[in-house]
Amino acid sequence: MITPLNFPKADVKLRRKDDVVYIWCVLRKKYLVLTPEEWVRQHTIHYLIQKKNISEGLISSEHSLSYNGLSKRADIVVFDRFKEPVLLVECKAPEVEITENTFQQIAQYNSQLGVNYLMLTNGMMHVYCHIHREKGRFEYIEELPNNLIVK
């Protein structure tokens, strides 16, 4: 379950109780059951905080939203200082391939949020996308910009 990921080293805290392993969530300030997807989510959160210099207070994990009348949860949403969403992240377990279906899922969530940047990751592969609303198109980019929060 603890697969080395394609992220910078993260200072994650693990603990075991009985036969269950837990990981500390720096955002929710509690231990969560360690699943492969949670492993990727926590590494992504550490990456955003440590490498992209995004304040913990601007990141939401398991962010609730409504899509077609159904209650859904986006893995990670990053907000600007005015509480407008700017980045949507979809995390998958390392063994889950990033496919067109994954992209469709994040695009559906984004129809509710309207962010300018998307990130899809399984911890091994990361796909970044910049949405140009005024041009009605998107482009794949190599990396998220370092100045995501500019307001």
N, C-alpha and C positions, 0 to 999 in steps of 0.2 A: 504494500500500500504506500510506503514511503519511497516513492520513485524520485530520483534526482531529476530536477526540472531545469529547463533552459531559462533561468532567471538568475540575477545576481544572488549571492548568498543572503538568506533572510534569517534573522534572529527569531525563529519561531519557538514557542514554548509548548512542549508536549507533556502529558501526564497520562498515567494508566490507572484505571480503577477496575478491579476484577480483570476481565478479558477485553475491556474496551479502552481504546486510546482516544485521548481528547487533545485538541489544539486550541490555544488561546487566541481569541479574536481581539485585536487591538482596538477595533471600532466598537464592538458590542460589549467589551470588557467582561467577557466570560469565556469559559471553556465550551467548545462545541465538539460533538462526536467527529472524529477524524474519518472522513470519507475521501476517496480519491478527488472528487470535485472540490471538497472543502480545502484539501491540500493545495490545489491550484488557486482557489480563491484567496486564501491567506497569503500565498506567495505574490499574487498579483497586487493585493493591498499593500504589502511591504514594498514592492517595486514602485507603486505610485507614490508612496510617502517618501521613500529613500532616494529614488533615482529621478523622479519627476517633481519632487518638492511640493507635493500637494498636501495641504493640511488635513489631518484626520477629520476635522470638523466639516470638511467639504465632501467627504466620501460616505456614501450610503451602501451598505451591504444587504442583500436580500430586499431590495427596494420594492415595495408594493406598487402595483399599477393595475389598471383594468384594460382588458383587450377583448372586444366583442362581447362585453357583458360578463366576462370571466375574470376572476381575480388571478393575477400572475405575479411573479417576482423576478425582477431583473437582478442578476448576480451582483453587479456593482454599477452605481451611478455616481459620477463626479459632478459637483455643482460649482458655479462661480460664486463670487462673494455676494451676489444678489439673489442667490438660491435658484438660479436658472441652470438647468442641466446642460453640460457641455460634452460629457463622455459617457458612453454606455459600454459596459464590458460583459461579455458572455463567457463564462468559464465552463469548460468540460473536463472530464477526467482524462488523464494522460492517454488512455487507450482509445478514447473516442476521437475519431477523425474529424477535422474541420472540413465541412462540406458545404455545398449550396444550401442544404436544409438548415444547417447551423446559421448560415447567413440570413436565410428567410426568417428564422426565429428572431434574431436580433433586429432585423428590419421591421418586423411586426411590432416589437416592443418600442422601437424608435418612432413609429407612427404616433405613439402616445406622448413621447418625450421630446422629440424634435432636436436631438443633439447634433453637433457638427462633426463629432468623431466617434468611431466605433472601434472596439478591440474585441477580437475573438481569440481565445487561447485555450489550449489543452495542456499548457505548461511546457510543452515541447516545441510547439509551433505557435507563433503569434501572427495574427493578421490584423493590420491597421487600415482604417478607411477614413478619408476626409469627405464629408458631404458638402457639396456646393449647392445650396438651396436656390440661390439666384440663377444658377445655370441649369438647375434641374438634373444634376448628375453627381456621381461620386468618383473618387479615385483611390486606388490602393496606394498607401505610402509605406516607406521603409520603417518608420518609427513615429511614435507620438511626439509632437513638438514639446519642447521644454517649457514653453510659455502658454500652456493650456489655460491657465487661470490668469488672464490679463486685465480683467476689470477691477 
